[in-house]
Amino acid sequence: MCGDKDNFIELDEVIRGKVNFVNYSKVAIKGKCMILIKLRDESHQFIGDVYYILTIKSNILSLGQLLEKGYEIKMKYHTLTLLDTKGDMIAKVAMTKNRMFLLNIETDVPKCPNACVKDETWACKL
């Protein structure tokens, strides 16, 4: 989930709904698509099926959805390691004092989005 509309490649604002949080609060979904992120090695990767939630202040990444898409998550010694479907490390994050894993993801904008290779995991078409 992301609250910054500028991070989305091409937002499908027809997608609507609500997200329920553990504290029983609900937030409105204002669209869905993908975000392009820049990895540490300067390569790029897409995160698909990202909800646009106007009211959230921090981006939220669902570990359950990553597992469903074939990503691997390792947690050991107060550290979370996230591996992509090929086994390449995407991130390694230390646990904070309040037991959160804060992942600093740098977003990017494609130079020519229509030339990007499409894949069936994307939430919307370019």
C-alpha positions as CSV (number, residue, x, y, z in Angstrom):
1,M,0.0,0.0,0.0
2,C,1.3,3.4,-0.9
3,G,-0.1,6.9,-0.1
4,D,2.0,8.8,-2.7
5,K,0.2,8.9,-6.1
6,D,3.5,10.0,-7.8
7,N,5.1,6.6,-7.1
8,F,2.7,4.7,-9.4
9,I,3.6,3.9,-13.0
10,E,0.1,4.1,-14.4
11,L,-2.6,4.0,-11.7
12,D,-5.9,2.2,-12.3
13,E,-8.3,4.4,-10.4
14,V,-11.3,2.2,-11.2
15,I,-10.2,-0.2,-8.5
16,R,-12.0,0.7,-5.2
17,G,-12.6,-1.0,-1.9
18,K,-11.5,-0.9,1.7
19,V,-8.5,-2.3,3.7
20,N,-9.2,-3.4,7.3
21,F,-6.5,-3.1,9.8
22,V,-6.0,-5.1,13.0
23,N,-7.3,-2.2,15.2
24,Y,-10.6,-2.4,13.2
25,S,-10.0,0.8,11.3
26,K,-10.7,0.9,7.6
27,V,-9.1,3.0,4.8
28,A,-10.4,3.5,1.3
29,I,-8.6,2.1,-1.7
30,K,-8.4,4.8,-4.5
31,G,-6.7,2.7,-7.1
32,K,-4.2,-0.1,-7.8
33,C,-1.2,-0.7,-10.1
34,M,2.6,-1.1,-9.8
35,I,5.6,0.8,-8.5
36,L,9.1,0.7,-10.0
37,I,11.8,0.5,-7.3
38,K,15.6,0.9,-7.6
39,L,17.7,-1.8,-6.0
40,R,21.1,-1.3,-4.3
41,D,22.9,-2.5,-7.4
42,E,21.1,0.3,-9.5
43,S,18.9,-2.3,-11.3
44,H,15.1,-2.0,-11.2
45,Q,12.3,-4.2,-10.2
46,F,8.5,-3.8,-10.2
47,I,6.2,-4.3,-7.2
48,G,2.8,-5.1,-8.5
49,D,-0.7,-5.1,-7.1
50,V,0.0,-2.0,-5.0
51,Y,-3.0,-0.2,-3.6
52,Y,-3.2,3.6,-3.6
53,I,-4.4,4.6,-0.1
54,L,-4.6,8.4,0.0
55,T,-4.7,8.6,3.8
56,I,-1.7,6.5,4.8
57,K,1.5,8.2,5.8
58,S,3.9,5.2,5.5
59,N,4.0,2.6,2.8
60,I,3.1,-0.9,3.8
61,L,4.5,-4.1,2.2
62,S,2.6,-7.3,2.8
63,L,4.9,-10.2,3.5
64,G,2.0,-12.6,2.9
65,Q,1.5,-11.3,-0.7
66,L,5.2,-11.6,-1.3
67,L,5.2,-15.2,-0.2
68,E,2.2,-15.9,-2.5
69,K,4.2,-14.5,-5.4
70,G,7.2,-16.8,-4.8
71,Y,9.4,-14.4,-2.8
72,E,11.4,-15.9,0.1
73,I,11.5,-14.2,3.5
74,K,14.1,-15.2,6.1
75,M,14.0,-13.9,9.7
76,K,16.9,-14.7,12.0
77,Y,18.9,-12.8,14.7
78,H,16.5,-9.8,14.6
79,T,17.1,-9.4,10.8
80,L,14.7,-9.9,7.9
81,T,16.1,-10.9,4.5
82,L,13.9,-10.6,1.4
83,L,14.9,-12.7,-1.7
84,D,13.2,-12.5,-5.1
85,T,11.9,-15.5,-7.0
86,K,15.4,-16.2,-8.4
87,G,16.9,-16.2,-5.0
88,D,18.6,-12.8,-5.3
89,M,18.6,-10.6,-2.2
90,I,16.4,-7.6,-2.5
91,A,16.8,-6.3,1.0
92,K,18.2,-7.1,4.5
93,V,16.6,-5.1,7.3
94,A,17.3,-5.0,11.0
95,M,14.4,-5.1,13.5
96,T,13.7,-1.9,15.3
97,K,13.0,-1.6,19.1
98,N,9.3,-1.7,18.5
99,R,9.7,-4.9,16.5
100,M,9.1,-3.4,13.0
101,F,11.2,-3.9,9.9
102,L,11.6,-0.5,8.2
103,L,12.5,-0.9,4.6
104,N,13.7,2.2,2.8
105,I,12.7,1.7,-0.8
106,E,13.8,4.2,-3.5
107,T,11.1,4.5,-6.2
108,D,11.9,5.4,-9.7
109,V,10.0,6.3,-12.9
110,P,10.7,4.4,-16.1
111,K,12.2,6.4,-19.0
112,C,9.8,4.8,-21.5
113,P,7.1,2.8,-19.7
114,N,5.5,1.4,-22.9
115,A,8.7,-0.3,-23.8
116,C,8.9,-2.2,-20.5
117,V,8.5,-6.0,-20.8
118,K,5.1,-7.0,-19.4
119,D,4.6,-10.0,-17.2
120,E,1.5,-11.7,-16.0
121,T,2.1,-10.6,-12.3
122,W,1.5,-6.9,-13.2
123,A,-1.7,-5.5,-11.9
124,C,-2.4,-3.2,-14.8
125,K,-1.3,-2.9,-18.5
126,L,1.1,-0.2,-19.7
